[in-house]
Amino acid sequence: MAHINLLPWREELRREKQQQFTVIAVGTGILGALLVLLAHMQMEGFIEQQNNRNKFLETEIASLDKKIEKIKDLEKTKTALLARMDIIQQLQHSRPQSVHLMDELVYTLPDGVYLNSITQKGSSLTMSGVAQSNARVSAYMRNIDNSLWLGKPRLDVIETREDKNRRTASFVLRADQVTPSEEPAEDNS
């Protein structure tokens, strides 16, 4: 019987399998490395894209913040202008009242009563003067009470003096300036 040596064949098969394993292992390693590199590059791309988005958002936020500041400044300017307009309207509304006040002071003043000073704080008037008698001061107060533009007369002080055989009454009178709800219609007939 012939002896057949099968060891070289097995050795060769083992070498081929080892070569195949090495090739497959190296190929798998290269493929894994490529996959890791590809995933890394894709993640870097995502990160770069997100950073670009963040930069865009930051610039937009900064520009919107500037616009908000401008809007706030405009709102402040608007409120200041509205306040000025209100003051101007109040002044325009109250301008004819001073004319009416002066007219009413003349019309309500009876004969024998003279005013020395008139002081106005807001709508409150303080008048000091001299009258020929206490009755004339009372008549003046009634005239103020019946007036459309003056009201609520209050007598603070009245002093009767005799000077050169004449009696005079010095007085301090307070009244309020009022605005009638409707001005009376003037009759031209």
C-alpha positions in Angstrom: 0.0 0.0 0.0 1.2 3.3 -0.9 1.6 5.9 1.6 0.0 9.2 0.6 1.1 12.2 2.5 -1.9 14.4 3.1 -0.1 16.9 5.3 1.0 19.3 2.6 -2.6 19.5 1.2 -4.0 20.3 4.6 -1.2 22.7 5.2 -2.0 24.4 1.9 -5.7 24.5 2.7 -5.0 26.0 6.1 -2.8 28.6 4.4 -5.5 29.5 1.9 -8.1 29.7 4.7 -5.7 31.9 6.7 -5.1 34.1 3.6 -8.8 34.3 3.0 -9.4 35.2 6.7 -6.6 37.8 6.5 -8.1 39.3 3.3 -11.6 39.3 4.8 -10.3 40.7 8.1 -8.3 43.5 6.3 -11.3 44.2 4.0 -13.6 44.3 6.9 -11.3 46.6 8.8 -10.9 48.8 5.8 -14.7 48.8 5.2 -15.3 49.5 9.0 -12.7 52.3 8.9 -14.4 53.7 5.7 -17.8 53.5 7.4 -16.5 55.2 10.6 -14.8 57.9 8.4 -18.0 58.4 6.4 -20.1 58.6 9.6 -17.6 61.0 11.0 -17.6 63.2 7.9 -21.4 63.2 7.9 -21.6 64.1 11.6 -19.0 66.9 10.9 -21.2 68.1 8.1 -24.3 68.1 10.4 -22.4 70.0 13.0 -21.1 72.5 10.5 -24.6 73.0 9.1 -26.0 73.4 12.6 -23.2 75.9 13.4 -24.1 77.9 10.3 -27.8 77.8 11.3 -26.8 79.0 14.8 -24.7 81.9 13.3 -27.6 82.9 11.1 -30.0 82.8 14.0 -27.6 84.8 16.1 -27.2 87.5 13.5 -31.0 87.6 13.0 -31.6 87.8 16.7 -29.0 90.7 16.9 -30.8 92.6 14.1 -34.2 91.9 15.7 -32.8 93.2 19.1 -31.7 96.4 17.3 -35.2 96.7 15.8 -36.8 96.1 19.2 -34.6 98.9 20.7 -35.7 101.2 17.8 -39.3 100.3 18.4 -38.9 101.0 22.2 -37.4 104.4 21.4 -40.2 105.1 19.0 -42.7 104.1 21.7 -41.1 106.5 24.1 -41.1 109.2 21.5 -44.7 108.4 20.7 -45.8 108.6 24.4 -43.9 111.9 24.8 -45.5 113.3 21.7 -49.0 112.2 22.9 -48.4 113.8 26.3 -47.4 117.0 24.5 -50.4 116.8 22.3 -52.6 116.4 25.4 -51.0 119.4 27.1 -51.5 121.5 23.9 -55.1 120.4 23.6 -55.7 121.3 27.3 -54.1 124.7 26.7 -56.1 125.2 23.5 -59.3 124.2 25.4 -58.5 126.5 28.4 -57.4 129.5 26.3 -60.9 131.0 26.0 -61.6 130.3 29.6 -59.2 133.0 30.7 -61.0 135.5 28.5 -64.3 134.4 30.0 -62.9 134.7 33.5 -61.8 138.3 33.0 -65.2 139.1 31.5 -67.0 137.5 34.4 -64.8 139.3 36.9 -65.9 142.6 35.4 -69.6 141.6 35.0 -70.0 140.3 38.5 -68.2 143.2 40.2 -70.9 145.5 41.7 -70.5 149.2 42.1 -68.6 150.1 45.2 -66.4 147.0 45.1 -62.8 147.3 44.0 -60.3 144.4 43.6 -56.7 144.9 44.6 -55.3 141.5 43.6 -56.4 138.2 41.9 -54.5 135.0 42.4 -55.2 131.8 40.5 -53.9 128.3 41.3 -55.5 125.8 39.0 -59.2 126.5 38.9 -59.1 128.2 42.4 -59.2 132.0 42.5 -58.3 134.2 45.5 -59.5 137.8 45.3 -58.7 140.6 47.7 -60.2 144.0 47.6 -62.1 146.8 49.2 -65.9 147.4 49.3 -67.9 150.4 50.5 -69.9 148.1 52.7 -70.4 144.4 53.8 -73.7 144.4 51.8 -71.7 145.1 48.6 -69.4 142.1 49.3 -72.5 140.0 49.8 -73.9 141.2 46.4 -70.5 140.3 44.8 -70.8 136.8 46.3 -74.3 136.4 44.9 -73.2 137.6 41.5 -70.3 135.0 41.5 -72.8 132.3 42.6 -75.1 133.2 39.6 -72.2 133.3 37.1 -71.7 130.7 34.4 -67.9 130.8 34.7 -67.4 131.4 38.4 -68.8 129.5 41.3 -68.7 128.5 45.0 -67.8 131.8 46.6 -66.2 131.6 50.0 -65.4 134.6 52.2 -62.2 134.1 54.1 -61.7 137.5 55.7 -63.7 140.7 56.0 -62.5 143.7 58.0 -64.5 146.9 58.5 -62.4 150.0 58.8 -63.2 153.7 59.2 -61.0 156.1 57.3 -61.8 159.8 57.1 -65.4 159.3 58.2 -65.9 156.6 55.6 -66.5 153.0 56.3 -64.8 150.4 54.1 -64.6 146.7 54.2 -61.4 144.9 53.2 -62.1 141.3 52.1 -60.4 138.2 50.9 -62.8 136.0 48.8 -62.2 132.6 47.2 -64.1 131.2 44.2 -63.7 128.4 41.7 -63.5 128.9 37.9 -66.0 126.5 36.3 -66.7 125.6 32.8 -70.4 125.6 31.8 -71.6 122.3 30.3 -73.2 124.3 27.4 -72.6 127.8 26.5 -75.8 129.8 26.2 -76.9 130.5 22.6 -76.6 134.1 21.6 -79.7 135.7 20.3 -79.1 137.9 17.4 -82.8 139.1 17.2 
